[in-house]
Amino acid sequence: MSDGTPPPAAGAADLPAEDAKLVTLARSARARAGSDEGAAVRDDIGRTYAAASVGLASLRLSALQAAVAAAIASGSERVEAAVVLGVADDLAEADRAVLRELGTVTVLLASPDGRSARSVPVGAPR
């Protein structure tokens, strides 16, 4: 909306099928790992990658960073779409930086159950 008000939240059922799939993948990754956060990304040729946050003493990655790392390790060069599922109200700056580097324009932030999601602009590269 032009007045700065965020758009209303949408449920996964209201999303295009490809984006709803990312919500499902992120929710599954989160549940499988018992993590607070799950993420899924789709690259520019349609491959999808999902991950949960990593919280080891020697390695810390957000769920989005872990999903992007899997995509890059598999040969992806661009991320077309991303979903982050958890309790955060906004995207962390480190996650924004990763997506900007890969040409991603927006990301969906979804509630932990995936029932509501809102689009968040990543921002221009700095």
Summary of the structure (lengths in Angstrom):
residues: 126
radius of gyration: 13.5
end to end distance: 24.2
largest distance: 43.5
contacts: 404
relative contact order: 0.20
helix: 32%
strand: 26%
